[in-house]
Each structure stands twice: as structure tokens, then as C-alpha cells.
């Protein structure tokens, strides 16, 4: 990608993009054994 957007590089085409996605690159986190994701969506509390 020659000119990536600020924040998460997927935010322009992500249906779940939030304001934080346009501002900060998400950290890679292990969601379950051997399953990793870098997404601010997984930082949100579940209800």
C-alpha cells in the first residue's frame, strides 16, 4: 500500500470501523489459543 490511511489500514473498507480505527493502529492480541487479531473491535466490552 503506497499511501495507507491513518490508523488501521483496513478502516476504509471495514463495515465495523470506529473512530479509534481511523486514529490508532490496533495491537495484535491472542483471542484464543493460536487465534490472533489486530482489531479495536475486540477491545470493546461484550454485552
C-alpha positions as CSV (number, residue, x, y, z in Angstrom):
1,X,0.0,0.0,0.0
2,X,1.6,3.2,-1.2
3,X,-0.3,5.7,0.9
4,X,-2.0,3.8,3.8
5,X,-4.8,5.6,5.7
6,X,-4.1,6.7,9.3
7,X,-4.8,4.2,12.0
8,X,-5.9,0.7,11.0
9,X,-5.1,0.1,7.3
10,X,-8.4,-1.7,6.8
11,X,-10.7,1.1,8.2
12,X,-11.8,2.5,4.8
13,X,-13.3,-0.9,3.8
14,X,-14.3,-2.3,7.2
15,X,-18.1,-2.3,8.0
16,X,-17.2,-2.2,11.7
17,X,-14.7,0.7,11.6
18,X,-15.0,3.1,14.6
19,X,-13.4,6.5,15.2
20,X,-10.4,4.9,17.0
21,X,-9.8,2.8,13.9
22,X,-9.0,6.0,12.0
23,X,-6.7,7.2,14.7
24,X,-4.6,4.3,16.1
25,X,-3.2,1.1,14.8
26,X,-4.6,-1.8,16.8
27,X,-2.3,-4.1,18.8
28,X,-2.1,-7.8,17.9
29,X,-3.9,-9.9,20.6
30,X,-4.4,-13.6,21.1
31,X,-8.2,-14.1,21.2
32,X,-7.9,-17.9,21.8
33,X,-5.2,-20.5,21.5
34,X,-3.4,-19.8,18.2
35,X,-6.0,-17.2,17.0
36,X,-4.7,-13.7,16.8
37,X,-6.3,-10.5,15.6
38,X,-5.3,-6.8,15.4
39,X,-8.7,-5.1,15.7
40,X,-10.1,-2.4,18.0
41,X,-13.5,-4.2,17.8
42,X,-12.1,-6.9,20.2
43,X,-11.2,-4.2,22.7
44,X,-14.9,-3.4,23.2
45,X,-16.7,-4.9,26.2
46,X,-19.2,-7.6,25.4
47,X,-22.8,-7.2,26.5
